[in-house]
Amino acid sequence: MTEPGDSLSLEMVTAALRADSADVEIYARVLTESLGASLPPGCVTVDRDRSMSDRMHGRPGKVTKVTVRLGERLMTLGVQRGAPVAEICSEVRGVVLSRQPVQLGQWADELARALVAHAEQNAVAAQALRKLVAGS
């Protein structure tokens, strides 16, 4: 992210995240494919609900929750009664100290801030964010 003209802005990352924010399935794909492989193991977790049919046909099942862990921030996006439910938590050594339900837009903003901060410290994460912003 230190190359001239090649930096990521918070606004660009937020816009890229908000573009797919209406569907938890799409968020799961974006976070696992675009960022999950580039972030340290355990940063992105996807919970799925697999029906018997999914198991029999080798399908991964329907995404029920996406969790992103960056530092002491734990951000979850799930589905409850068909509607997206977003939450931002503060976690220290595996213990959740605070839990705050937020609107989806605020969740995307916080996720973008955390990703940009992480990318400033990690070149691989910076490259993943560039791919996310570019839409590839």
C-alpha positions as CSV (number, residue, x, y, z in Angstrom):
1,M,0.0,0.0,0.0
2,T,3.0,2.3,0.0
3,E,3.3,2.5,-3.8
4,P,2.3,5.9,-5.2
5,G,-1.1,5.9,-6.8
6,D,-1.8,2.4,-5.7
7,S,-3.2,3.1,-2.2
8,L,-6.6,2.0,-1.0
9,S,-8.9,4.6,0.5
10,L,-11.4,3.8,3.2
11,E,-14.2,5.1,0.9
12,M,-13.2,2.7,-1.9
13,V,-13.2,-0.4,0.5
14,T,-16.5,0.7,2.1
15,A,-18.1,1.1,-1.3
16,A,-16.9,-2.3,-2.4
17,L,-18.3,-3.9,0.8
18,R,-21.6,-2.1,0.5
19,A,-22.1,-3.2,-3.1
20,D,-22.9,-6.7,-1.9
21,S,-24.3,-6.0,1.5
22,A,-27.9,-7.0,0.8
23,D,-27.2,-10.8,0.7
24,V,-25.3,-12.7,3.4
25,E,-24.5,-15.4,0.8
26,I,-22.8,-12.9,-1.4
27,Y,-20.9,-11.4,1.6
28,A,-19.8,-14.9,2.6
29,R,-18.4,-15.5,-0.9
30,V,-16.7,-12.1,-1.0
31,L,-15.1,-12.5,2.4
32,T,-14.0,-16.1,2.0
33,E,-12.8,-15.9,-1.6
34,S,-11.4,-12.4,-1.7
35,L,-10.1,-11.9,1.8
36,G,-10.3,-15.2,3.7
37,A,-7.3,-16.7,1.9
38,S,-5.2,-13.6,2.4
39,L,-6.0,-12.9,6.1
40,P,-4.4,-15.0,8.8
41,P,-6.2,-18.3,9.5
42,G,-9.3,-18.0,11.6
43,C,-10.0,-14.4,10.6
44,V,-13.0,-15.3,8.4
45,T,-15.4,-18.0,9.6
46,V,-18.6,-19.0,7.7
47,D,-21.3,-20.9,9.5
48,R,-23.6,-22.9,7.2
49,D,-26.9,-24.8,7.6
50,R,-26.7,-28.0,5.6
51,S,-29.9,-29.9,4.9
52,M,-29.9,-33.7,4.3
53,S,-30.2,-33.0,0.6
54,D,-27.1,-30.7,0.8
55,R,-25.2,-33.5,2.5
56,M,-26.3,-36.1,0.0
57,H,-25.4,-34.0,-3.0
58,G,-22.1,-32.6,-1.6
59,R,-23.3,-29.0,-1.4
60,P,-21.9,-26.7,1.2
61,G,-25.3,-25.6,2.5
62,K,-26.8,-22.2,3.1
63,V,-24.7,-19.5,4.8
64,T,-26.2,-18.5,8.2
65,K,-23.5,-16.3,9.6
66,V,-20.2,-14.7,8.6
67,T,-17.7,-13.8,11.3
68,V,-14.6,-11.6,10.7
69,R,-12.0,-11.4,13.5
70,L,-9.4,-8.6,13.2
71,G,-7.5,-7.8,16.3
72,E,-9.9,-7.3,19.2
73,R,-12.8,-6.6,16.8
74,L,-15.3,-9.4,16.1
75,M,-17.8,-8.6,13.4
76,T,-20.7,-10.9,12.6
77,L,-23.3,-10.8,9.9
78,G,-26.1,-13.4,10.1
79,V,-29.6,-14.0,9.1
80,Q,-32.5,-14.0,11.5
81,R,-36.0,-14.6,10.1
82,G,-34.8,-13.9,6.6
83,A,-33.3,-10.5,7.5
84,P,-29.6,-9.7,7.9
85,V,-28.5,-9.1,11.5
86,A,-25.1,-7.3,12.1
87,E,-23.2,-7.2,15.3
88,I,-19.8,-5.7,16.3
89,C,-18.1,-7.1,19.4
90,S,-15.0,-6.3,21.4
91,E,-13.1,-9.5,22.3
92,V,-10.0,-9.9,24.4
93,R,-8.4,-13.3,24.7
94,G,-11.5,-15.1,23.5
95,V,-13.8,-13.4,25.9
96,V,-16.5,-11.1,24.4
97,L,-16.5,-7.9,26.5
98,S,-19.1,-6.0,24.6
99,R,-21.7,-6.8,21.9
100,Q,-23.4,-4.1,19.9
101,P,-26.1,-4.7,17.3
102,V,-25.6,-2.3,14.3
103,Q,-27.2,-1.4,11.0
104,L,-25.8,-3.2,8.0
105,G,-24.2,0.1,6.7
106,Q,-22.4,0.7,9.9
107,W,-21.2,-2.9,9.9
108,A,-19.7,-2.4,6.4
109,D,-18.1,0.8,7.5
110,E,-16.5,-0.8,10.6
111,L,-15.4,-3.8,8.6
112,A,-13.8,-1.5,6.0
113,R,-11.9,0.5,8.7
114,A,-10.6,-2.7,10.3
115,L,-9.6,-4.2,6.9
116,V,-7.8,-1.0,5.8
117,A,-6.0,-0.8,9.2
118,H,-5.0,-4.5,8.8
119,A,-3.8,-3.9,5.2
120,E,-1.6,-1.0,6.4
121,Q,0.4,-3.6,8.4
122,N,0.1,-6.5,5.9
123,A,1.0,-6.4,2.1
124,V,-0.9,-9.6,1.3
125,A,-4.1,-8.2,2.9
126,A,-3.5,-5.0,0.9
127,Q,-3.4,-6.9,-2.3
128,A,-6.6,-8.7,-1.4
129,L,-8.4,-5.4,-0.7
130,R,-7.2,-4.1,-4.1
131,K,-8.8,-7.1,-5.8
132,L,-12.0,-6.5,-3.8
133,V,-12.2,-2.8,-4.8
134,A,-11.4,-3.7,-8.4
135,G,-14.3,-6.3,-8.4
136,S,-12.2,-9.2,-9.5
